[in-house]
């Protein structure tokens, strides 16, 4: 799979996590909705008013969703994240998009070979630029770095 399609699949993964966190709809139902209603469809690109094709790799997305399910069922993942937050706003008070990005990146990194950490991390940080400001990206990056290097995570 080419890198651009992998990035688009990760973007879709973040969107699915966001929808799951905001609606509490079953993750499988959201995935099916994306498959049926968005995949291969042309959507407006707000930046230049051109239509772009909504693409993702279904098999890779299912793999990522399984990582998410395993990761969020793991014991105390929120407290492990909070342990590395050095400011007053703990993880449960974060904006949903920031939570979605962090959880997506962490869940994939947790089940990825160590040699690919930097590639995966950089892709999520690049995708984040479309949603959040540089300060929030630096916070997510710092927390990811701490969690990746924490032997308990």
Number of C-alpha atoms within 10 A of each C-alpha: 7 6 9 12 14 18 19 18 22 25 21 21 24 26 18 23 24 20 18 18 16 12 10 11 11 11 18 13 12 18 20 11 13 18 14 11 10 16 16 14 12 13 13 12 11 8 6 7 9 10 12 12 13 16 20 23 16 14 10 16 20 15 11 21 22 15 20 23 12 14 19 14 10 10 10 12 15 14 13 15 20 16 14 17 17 10 7 7 10 15 19 12 9 11 9 16 19 20 19 22 25 24 22 25 26 26 19 21 20 17 14 13 9 10 8 10 18 12 10 19 19 13 19 23 19 13 17 21 12 9 13 14 10 12 9 14 20 12 15 21 18 14 20 20 14 16 18 16 10 11 7 7 13
